[in-house]
Amino acid sequence: MSYRIVNARIVNEGTITEGDLVVEGGRIVGVTTPAPAGAVVVDAAGAYLLPGMIDDQVHFREPGFEHKATIETESRAAVAGGITSYMEMPNTNPQTVTPEALADKHTRAAARSMANYGFYFGATNDNLEAIKAVDQRLACGVKVFMGSSTGNMLVDDERTLEGIFAGSPLIVATHCEHTPTIIANEAAARARFGDDIPFSEHPRIRSEEACYQSSSLAVELAMRHHARLHVLHITTARELNLFQPGDLADKRITAEACVHHLFFNDASYTTKGATILCNPAIKSPADQQALWVAVNDGRIDVIATDHAPHTAAEKARPYTETPAGLPLVQHALPSLFEHVSAGRFTVETVVEKTAHAPARLFGVAERGFIREGYWADLVLVDPTMPTPPDPIYSKCGWSPFTDIALRSRVRMTWVNGELRYQDGAFLPGTGGRALEFARP
């Protein structure tokens, strides 16, 4: 189907242009180009038309944890939130640490993902040779858990880490927390509180020191081996000193911030409790404000979600039994537009960090920009219409944002030129394609 989107404020590559956009055959034909006969006319009525968000960190739980989420349910929630492409993490069951598991995820997504998809290949202490031989067409990067994880995905063997940074053919994306520090901090909390540890202790247990000790090691390894390193979900002002401001094109070491760390701080534990429990932890107002500054000066290169749903029953457990993670894809862009309303970020910055930068960083082909000939992954955001509190599309059925008034709304989302979401309704079809990568 063809579309002519009229009266839009088109945000792309640092500019906002008022005009029309034509989509035909799944691709962007051009701005103010004559529309083909029979094109559907969409009146944007002055809303922002953005390239769809490319979320470089999600956990969609399939296979193995389908009681929490599936590729189908979470990709629909993502599209409702203006996310047209995602990169999914390997800590599923089975873990994505073999070629067979990676291929299986592609098969699953091809059948039922509404958004475009890519998958990380996971690192363990004993799969270094598989990492070196990974099919670069099927993996967006190599994920290394350099902090507390489950099963065999904590990589703490020094020789393995050296081998990954020296030999990975893909960008190395790291979760950085120092496990021995966390264990010691939790033991101290148990000595003080017993089993009734308050959720407000989480940023002290998963502390600034635990984050810095691990992230500084990752940066040191990357510099030693001249590796491409992307440090995920930075949470502290101290860690930001490890990264350089400036343009992404000049860097081999980059950093990501997540929407919940930008939106909440440790005062939020009083009312939110387990619903904002995540790893690494949401930290102080000073850390939050430092992240805002780093988004603007370029030390933070990418904004993502780390969408990680758990059931409401799992989140109702005591601190020591509550799993970390929260559902975020549906509210990612509306939460970022709150920063725009507050004057912290410009709309152009939001687009740079959520679409342009992840496309450039991972070499995503023909996506992430509003350019002639590119796939028409588009989202229409109205800054004058609030996001309704429900429904919640993630399978878990809850969100930390349901009681927060978000002043902007995702009205429409196109994936590969097909309108898949419009004003609270999903249109028929899946529509997602495997991301392709244009790497040197």
N, C-alpha and C positions, 0 to 999 in steps of 0.2 A: 504494500500500500504506500501511496505517496502522501506527503504532508506539506502544507505551507503554514509555517508558524509566523503569525503577524503580530506587530505591536509589542515586540519583546525587547527587553534590555539584555543584549547578548554579552556575556562576560567571557572573555577569552584572551589569554596571553597579555594580561596586564591592562586591558582596556575594557570599557563598557560602551557598546554601540547600540543605538536604538534602531531597530529595523526588523526585517523578516528573514526567515531561513527556510530553505526548501530541502526536503528529504525525499529521495527516490531510490528504490532498489536497495534499501538498507543503508545507503550512504548519504553523506552530506553533499548536496549538489552545489550549493553556494548561497550567498547572502544577496537578497533582492534579485534573485534569478527568477525568470518566469516559471510559474508552476506548471507541471504537466496536467493535461486534461484529466479531470476526475480527482484531483488531489483534495484531500480533506483539509479544510482551513481551520486552524486552531488560533483563536484570538488570545494572546498572552495577556492582554490588558495591562501592559506595563510591568509584568512580573519578570524576574530574572530567568534567563535561559542559560544554563551552565552545561559544560561537559560533565557527564556522569562521574560520580566519585569512584575511584579505583581504591578499594580497601585492601591494603597489603597485609592485613593480619586479622583473620577470623578463625573461629573454631565452630564448625557446623556439626561436629559430633558423629558423623556417619563415615565409616561403619563402627558399630560396637556400642554406641550410646544413644540409640534412636529414641529412647524414652525421654531424653532431654531435647533433642533436635534432630532434624534431617536436612539433607541438602535441599530438598523441595521446600520445606517450611521456612528455612532461614534465608534462602535466596529470594523468596517472595517478600519476606520482611525487609530484606536489603533493598529490593526494588522500590518498595513503598517508602523507603528512606532516601531514595535518590542514588543508591549505590548500584552501578551497572556492571561492575566487575569486582571480583574478590580473589584473594589468595589465601588458601586454607591450610591450616597447620597439621602437622603429622601425628599428633598424640591422640590417635584414634585406636580402635582395636579391630584388626591388627594395626600396629603402628606403621606409618608410611616410611619404612626403612628398607624396602626391597623394591626392585623393579616391578614385581607382580602387584604389590600393594598400591604402587603409584598408578599403574595402568587400570587397576580396579576402580580407583576413585574417578578417573576420567570416564570410564564406562558409566558409572552411576550418574555423574553430573550431566553427561551428554543426554541421558534419558529424561532428566527431570529438573535441571537447574534453570530458573528463570533469568538469572544473571550470568554474565560471562565468568569463566572460572580458570584459576590456576592453582597449582598445588606445590607445597614445599616437600622436599625430600628430607627426612629426618636423620639426624646424626645420633649415633650411640657410641659407646666406648669400643665397639668391635665391628663397625661396618665401614671403616675408612676406605677400603677398596671399592665398595659399592658406591660411595660418594664420588670417588674419582672417575667412575665409569657411568655416572648417571646420564640418562638421556636428556639432553638440554632442551629438547623440544617439549618435554612433558613436565619439567619442573621449573618453577619460577626462581627458586633459590634453595639453599641448604639451611635448615633450621637447627640451631644448636642451643640446647637448654644448658646454660652455664650456671644454673641455679636449681633449687629444689624442684623436682618433677616427680613423676610416677614411673614405676617399672624401670625399664632399661634406657630411658631417654635423658637421664642426667649424665652429661659428659664432663667427667672430672679427672680423667686420666690425662696427665700432662703431655704424654707422647701423642695421644690421639688428637688433642687440641692442636698441637704443633702441626700434625699431619693434615688436619682439616684446613687450617689457615694457609699452609704451604701448597696444598694440592687441590682444593676445591675448584672445579671449573666454573662454578656459579657464585653469585654473591652470597656471603655468609651472614645470615640474620640471627641475632643472638638475644636470648632472654638472659639478662645479667643480674643475678643475685648470688651472694656467697653463702652456700649452705651451712658451713660450720658456724658462721656468725648468727644465722637465723636460729639454728638449733640451740645455741647458747642463750640467745635472747628469749626464746620460748621457755626454756628451762627456768630462767629467772622469773618470767611472768607466772609460771605454774607455782613456783615457790611463794610468790606473793599472793596470788588469787586462787590457787587450787585449780580445779577444773572449770571454774566460773570466770574465765578471762573475759573482760569486756572487749567488745569489738574496737573500741577506741585505742586499745593497745596494739592493734595491727601495725600501724606505721612505726612503732618502736620495736616490734619484733622483726618485721621486715624493714630494717632501718636504712637510713642514709648510708651508713658504713657498709652494710651488706651489699647495697647497690653499687657503691663506688668501687669497692674492692674488686668486684667482678667486672664491671664495665671498663675500669682502667686496665685490667688484664686483657680484655678483648681488644682494646685499642692498641695496647703494646704489641700483642701478637700480630695484629693487622699491619702495623707499621714495620715490624721486623720482617714479615713475609710479603709485604707489598700487596696485601689481599684487599679485595672489595668487602668492606664490613658495613653492615647496617644494624645499629643497635636499636632494638625495639623498646617501646614504652618507657622512655626516660621520665623519671619522676622527681629528681632532685636538682636544686640549684648547683650543688657541688659537681654533679656529673656533667652539667652543661659546660664546665670549664675544659672538658676533654675534647670539645668539638669546635670547629672553626665556623665563623659566619661567612656568608657569601654565597655565590652561585653553586648550585649542585654540579654543574659541568666541571668544576675545578676540583672535585673531591673524590677520594676513594673511601673515605670513612664518613658515614652519614648517620643521622639520628631521627627517630620517630617519636612523636607524642601522641597520646590517645585522648579521645574526646572526653572521657570521664575524668582523667587527671587534669584536663583544662577546665572542666566545669565544677567539680567538687573539690573540697579540701577537708582536712581532718575534723573540722567543726561539724561536718555533715554526718559523722558517725552517730551523733546524738540522736538524730531522727531517722537515719537511714540504716544503721546497723549492718546486718549481713547483706543487705541489698547492694551495698557498694564495696563489699569485701572482694578484693582482687589482688593478684600478684603481678608486678610489685604494687605495694600499697599506695593508696591515695594519701598524700602527705600534707604538709603545712601550707597555710596561705602564702608564706614567703616563697615556698617551692612552686606553688601554683602561679604566682605572679612572675617568677623567673621563667617559667615555661612560656607565658604570654610574650615576654620580651624576646625570648629565643625564637619563637615562631616568626616574629617580625624581623629580627636581624639575620635570620638564616642559619642559626645553629641547629634549629629544628627544621629538617628538610621536608618531612612528610607527616601528615595527620591521618591516623587510622582509628579503628575501633577496638581491636582485641575482643570482639564479640565472643562471649563464652557463656552460653546459657546453662543453667541448672534448674531443676524443678523447684517449685515453691516449697515443697516438703523438705527437700535437701537444704534449702536456705533457711529453714526454720530450726535447724539443729544448733546446739551450743557452739561457741567459737571454735573449740578444738576439733569439732566434727564437721564444720561447715565448709563445703568446697568453695574455692575462690573463682570468681568470674561472674560476669553479668551480661545480659542481653542489651545490645547497643545499636545495631544497624538501623533500626527503624527511626531512631531519633538522632542519628549522627549529624546530618546537615542542619536540622532545626536547632540542635544545641549549639552548633557553631555559629549560626546566625544570631544567637543571643549575644555572642561576643561582638558581632558586627553592630548590633543595636546599641551595645554599651560603648562602642568606639574603640575597642581593643584591636580588632582586625578589620581590614577592608574586605569587601566581597572578592576583590581580585586576589587577595592573599589566601582566602579560603579556597578558591579555585586552584591556585598555584599548588597549595599543599595537599589537596585531596585528589586532584586530577592530573595536572601537568607534571608535577614532580614524581609521583609514583610511576607514571608512564615512562618518563625519561630514565629514572633510576633502574628500573627492571627491564628497560628496552621493549616495552609493550608496543607492538606494531599497530599503527593506524587507529589508535584510541587515545583518549585523554585530552584531546584538543577539538575545538570546532574549526575544522579545516576541510576544504574541498577535497572530496575523495575519501575522507576518513569514515569509519563506521559511525553511524548516527546513534551514539550513546548520549542521551540528553536528559536533562531534568529541568522542570519548570518549578521555581520556588517563588511563592508569593509572600513577601515580607509583611503584608498587611492582614493575613489570615492566620489565626492561631492553629497550632496542631491539636486536634482533639485528643482527649485522654485515652480513648479506646476506639476500636479494638486494638489489642496487641497481637501482632501476626506471628511472632516467634512461638514455637510450640510450647515453651515453658509457661506462656500466658501472663507474664508479669514484666515490669520494667521499672528501673529506678526513676524514670521520668514521668510516670503516670500522674503524680500529684504536683507536677511543676508546669506552670503556664509558659509554654514556648510560643513565641509571638509570630513565628514564620511557619509555613506549611509547604511540604512537597505536594504539588498538585498533579503533576504528570511525570511519568518516566518512560522514555523510549529506550529499548535495547535492540541494537542492530537494526535500527530504523522502524521497529514495530512498537506501537504504543502498548505497554504492558500494564500500566497502572494509571488510573485517572480518578481523582477526587474520591478516594476511599474504595474504589472497586478495581479488581484485577480483570484484565481482558484475557481471553482464551489464548493458550499456547504457552510453551516454555521459553524458547527463544535464546537461551544462553549458548555461547560458543566457547570452545577452548581458546584461551589467550595464546596469541602467537608472539614470538619475541624476535626482535631485530637486534641481534647482539654482534659486536665486532668480532 
